[in-house]
Amino acid sequence: MKIQIEYGMCDGHGECVIAAPEVFDLNDDGDEVILLDETPAEELRNKVNAAIKLCPVAAIRIEG
């Protein structure tokens, strides 16, 4: 799986960081997500899916 973030949409709510801290973090200003792992291990798929569902602006998606 490959994760893509639409950075123009991201408001830095941080729900993805709570759902999958192995994959997402917030920048120092706390207003934009940092993708720690663009291609995380398959065992993290459920956490990434939770992050996608929790994102209030639908800025995250998975390819593959």
C-alpha positions as CSV (number, residue, x, y, z in Angstrom):
1,M,0.0,0.0,0.0
2,K,1.1,3.6,-0.7
3,I,-0.3,6.5,1.3
4,Q,-1.0,9.9,-0.2
5,I,-1.8,13.0,1.6
6,E,-3.5,16.0,0.0
7,Y,-1.5,18.6,1.9
8,G,-3.6,21.5,0.6
9,M,-6.6,20.0,2.4
10,C,-4.8,19.1,5.7
11,D,-5.8,21.3,8.6
12,G,-3.6,19.5,11.1
13,H,-6.4,18.0,13.2
14,G,-4.1,15.1,14.1
15,E,-6.7,12.4,14.2
16,C,-4.4,10.3,11.9
17,V,-1.5,10.7,14.3
18,I,-3.7,9.3,17.1
19,A,-4.9,6.4,14.9
20,A,-1.5,5.5,13.3
21,P,1.4,7.1,15.1
22,E,3.8,4.8,13.3
23,V,2.8,6.4,10.0
24,F,1.8,10.0,10.7
25,D,3.1,12.9,12.8
26,L,2.4,16.6,13.0
27,N,4.9,19.3,12.0
28,D,6.4,21.5,14.7
29,D,3.6,24.1,14.3
30,G,1.0,21.4,14.7
31,D,-0.9,22.5,11.6
32,E,0.1,19.9,9.0
33,V,0.7,16.2,8.9
34,I,4.0,14.6,8.2
35,L,4.0,11.3,6.5
36,L,6.6,9.2,8.3
37,D,6.2,6.1,6.1
38,E,4.8,6.4,2.6
39,T,4.7,2.7,2.2
40,P,4.0,1.2,5.6
41,A,3.9,-2.5,6.3
42,E,0.7,-4.4,5.5
43,E,0.0,-5.1,9.2
44,L,-0.6,-1.4,9.6
45,R,-3.4,-1.3,7.1
46,N,-6.2,-1.3,9.7
47,K,-4.6,1.6,11.5
48,V,-4.2,3.5,8.3
49,N,-7.8,2.8,7.3
50,A,-8.9,4.1,10.7
51,A,-6.8,7.3,10.1
52,I,-8.5,7.8,6.8
53,K,-12.0,7.4,8.3
54,L,-11.1,9.8,11.1
55,C,-9.7,12.6,8.9
56,P,-12.3,15.3,9.0
57,V,-11.2,16.8,5.7
58,A,-10.6,13.5,3.8
59,A,-7.0,14.4,3.0
60,I,-5.6,10.9,3.2
61,R,-5.9,8.0,0.7
62,I,-4.3,4.6,0.0
63,E,-3.2,3.4,-3.4
64,G,-2.8,-0.3,-3.7
